[in-house]
Amino acid sequence: MRHWEKPITDVRSSLAEGIALLEREHVPSAALAAELLLMHALERDRSWLYAHPEVELDASQREQYFSLVTRRADGIPTQHLTGHQEFWGLDFEVTPAVLIPRPETEHVIEVALERLGVGSDAASPRRKEEFRIADIGTGSGCIAIALARELPNARIIATDISAAALEVASRNTARHAVTSRIDFIECNLADFLLHGSRITRPPSLPLRASESRSFDLIASNPPYIGRLEALTLPLEVREHEPDVALFGGETGTEIYGPLVAQAAALLKSGGILVLELGHDSAEHVSRLLSAQEWASVSIANDLAGIPRVASARRDSSSSWP
């Protein structure tokens, strides 16, 4: 470069430079990451970036952007750098205290609405019903909040073993104006609902001593990665997302047994259970749901053809337990 030439620092070239840096470091989805980080640094949306490719970045904007790109290249998730992740068309705050919502988990919402008889019909009268729902292991609150937005009269209890995760989820309910309909309880799985276990966050909704047989729907994206698989995980997952939200035991299937048993005790007759599946847990969960208290068991695949969501109905003809 000649000494009088000014380096190109416009939106287009900065984005291209960011993509190239991330690609050299073999960062997954490098173009998307570079784009999201530039949007964050400039406090602009995607449409603005592509409508104004010639706009110059000032020195502080460029420094901030390439600091973010460098940190992403070092393995920090894009969502932890921006503090945001989209899920079900909604913007969620995310921090290292919660699992980053994945697009695959949106299938949990789709299956839940379908099994409740709501489906994708915005005019369905079923949407107005007063469903009682539990979201077990809520994390960022994405499942509970998406369901609350879809079902305006639903009352939802969301549990998590992590107090830090519940703080994030609480802020997300405020962001999406559903605070009055979602109650957060700090406990393992659904222990408090069954046993009244000691909790540090008292519920605001009225709870009986036992919530047995009171729920229309229980949904969960539980920890389902085996600790034996830890070293196979991408760096950004293994080192930056919470272990308690990732690992479901040595093989990753151990958590489903207690979860299915609790759901059987909490769902009303005809109530629906919807569970996200790990990549090799479909057979195990199907066996659990073959017990007499369950009927209409279904396994839904994701867009890649991988079994992603198991669902079943609490059988009204069963006298269990």
KAHUUR-V114346 format. One record per backbone hydrogen bond with DSSP energy under -1.0 kcal/mol. CO is the residue of the C=O (numbers start at 1). NH is the residue of the N-H. E is the energy in kcal/mol with one decimal. If there is no record, write none. Layout:
BEGIN
co=CO nh=NH e=E
co=CO nh=NH e=E
END
This chain:
BEGIN
co=2 nh=5 e=-1.7
co=9 nh=57 e=-2.6
co=10 nh=14 e=-2.5
co=11 nh=15 e=-2.4
co=12 nh=16 e=-2.1
co=13 nh=17 e=-2.4
co=14 nh=18 e=-2.4
co=15 nh=19 e=-2.5
co=16 nh=20 e=-2.3
co=17 nh=21 e=-2.2
co=18 nh=22 e=-2.1
co=19 nh=23 e=-2.7
co=20 nh=24 e=-2.1
co=21 nh=25 e=-1.1
co=22 nh=27 e=-2.4
co=23 nh=26 e=-1.5
co=29 nh=33 e=-2.5
co=30 nh=34 e=-2.7
co=31 nh=35 e=-2.1
co=32 nh=36 e=-2.7
co=33 nh=37 e=-2.4
co=34 nh=38 e=-1.9
co=35 nh=39 e=-2.5
co=36 nh=40 e=-2.1
co=37 nh=41 e=-2.5
co=38 nh=42 e=-2.3
co=39 nh=43 e=-1.1
co=39 nh=44 e=-2.0
co=45 nh=49 e=-1.7
co=46 nh=50 e=-1.8
co=47 nh=51 e=-1.2
co=48 nh=52 e=-1.4
co=52 nh=55 e=-1.3
co=53 nh=12 e=-2.5
co=55 nh=11 e=-1.7
co=58 nh=62 e=-2.5
co=59 nh=63 e=-2.4
co=60 nh=64 e=-2.5
co=61 nh=65 e=-2.6
co=62 nh=66 e=-2.5
co=63 nh=67 e=-1.6
co=64 nh=68 e=-2.0
co=65 nh=69 e=-2.4
co=66 nh=70 e=-2.0
co=67 nh=71 e=-2.0
co=68 nh=72 e=-2.4
co=69 nh=73 e=-2.3
co=70 nh=74 e=-1.2
co=71 nh=76 e=-1.9
co=72 nh=75 e=-1.7
co=77 nh=81 e=-1.3
co=78 nh=82 e=-2.2
co=79 nh=83 e=-2.3
co=83 nh=94 e=-1.3
co=85 nh=92 e=-2.5
co=87 nh=90 e=-2.1
co=90 nh=87 e=-2.7
co=92 nh=85 e=-1.8
co=95 nh=98 e=-1.8
co=102 nh=105 e=-1.1
co=103 nh=106 e=-1.6
co=104 nh=107 e=-1.6
co=105 nh=108 e=-1.4
co=106 nh=110 e=-2.2
co=107 nh=111 e=-2.7
co=108 nh=112 e=-2.4
co=109 nh=113 e=-2.5
co=110 nh=114 e=-2.1
co=111 nh=115 e=-2.9
co=112 nh=116 e=-1.6
co=113 nh=118 e=-2.7
co=113 nh=119 e=-1.6
co=114 nh=117 e=-1.3
co=118 nh=121 e=-1.1
co=121 nh=124 e=-1.5
co=124 nh=127 e=-1.5
co=125 nh=128 e=-1.4
co=126 nh=129 e=-1.6
co=129 nh=131 e=-1.6
co=131 nh=155 e=-2.7
co=132 nh=216 e=-2.5
co=132 nh=217 e=-1.5
co=133 nh=157 e=-2.5
co=134 nh=219 e=-2.7
co=135 nh=159 e=-2.3
co=138 nh=141 e=-2.4
co=141 nh=145 e=-2.8
co=142 nh=146 e=-2.3
co=143 nh=147 e=-2.4
co=144 nh=148 e=-2.2
co=145 nh=149 e=-2.3
co=146 nh=150 e=-1.7
co=147 nh=151 e=-2.3
co=151 nh=154 e=-2.0
co=155 nh=133 e=-2.5
co=156 nh=183 e=-2.7
co=157 nh=135 e=-2.5
co=158 nh=185 e=-2.3
co=159 nh=137 e=-1.3
co=159 nh=138 e=-2.9
co=160 nh=187 e=-1.2
co=162 nh=166 e=-1.8
co=163 nh=167 e=-1.5
co=164 nh=168 e=-1.5
co=165 nh=169 e=-2.7
co=166 nh=170 e=-2.4
co=167 nh=171 e=-1.8
co=168 nh=172 e=-2.0
co=169 nh=173 e=-2.0
co=170 nh=174 e=-1.6
co=171 nh=175 e=-2.1
co=172 nh=176 e=-1.6
co=173 nh=178 e=-2.3
co=174 nh=177 e=-1.1
co=178 nh=181 e=-1.7
co=181 nh=156 e=-2.8
co=183 nh=158 e=-3.0
co=185 nh=160 e=-1.7
co=188 nh=191 e=-2.8
co=190 nh=194 e=-1.4
co=191 nh=195 e=-3.3
co=192 nh=196 e=-2.1
co=193 nh=211 e=-2.4
co=211 nh=214 e=-1.2
co=215 nh=268 e=-2.6
co=216 nh=272 e=-2.6
co=217 nh=134 e=-2.1
co=218 nh=274 e=-2.6
co=219 nh=136 e=-2.3
co=220 nh=276 e=-2.4
co=225 nh=248 e=-1.9
co=226 nh=229 e=-2.0
co=227 nh=230 e=-1.3
co=229 nh=232 e=-2.1
co=230 nh=233 e=-1.5
co=234 nh=238 e=-2.9
co=235 nh=239 e=-2.5
co=237 nh=241 e=-1.7
co=242 nh=245 e=-1.2
co=243 nh=246 e=-1.0
co=243 nh=247 e=-2.6
co=246 nh=225 e=-2.5
co=249 nh=227 e=-2.3
co=250 nh=228 e=-1.9
co=253 nh=256 e=-1.3
co=255 nh=259 e=-1.7
co=256 nh=260 e=-2.9
co=257 nh=261 e=-2.3
co=258 nh=262 e=-2.4
co=259 nh=263 e=-2.3
co=260 nh=264 e=-2.1
co=261 nh=265 e=-1.2
co=262 nh=266 e=-1.4
co=263 nh=267 e=-2.4
co=265 nh=213 e=-1.2
co=266 nh=214 e=-1.4
co=266 nh=215 e=-2.0
co=268 nh=271 e=-2.9
co=271 nh=314 e=-3.4
co=272 nh=218 e=-2.5
co=273 nh=312 e=-1.9
co=274 nh=220 e=-1.8
co=275 nh=310 e=-2.7
co=278 nh=281 e=-1.4
co=281 nh=285 e=-2.6
co=282 nh=286 e=-2.5
co=283 nh=287 e=-1.9
co=284 nh=288 e=-1.7
co=285 nh=289 e=-2.1
co=287 nh=290 e=-1.2
co=291 nh=294 e=-1.9
co=293 nh=315 e=-2.9
co=295 nh=313 e=-3.1
co=298 nh=311 e=-2.4
co=300 nh=308 e=-3.0
co=300 nh=309 e=-2.0
co=302 nh=305 e=-2.1
co=306 nh=302 e=-2.5
co=308 nh=277 e=-3.2
co=309 nh=300 e=-3.1
co=310 nh=275 e=-3.1
co=311 nh=298 e=-2.7
co=312 nh=273 e=-2.7
co=313 nh=295 e=-2.2
co=314 nh=270 e=-2.4
co=315 nh=318 e=-1.2
END
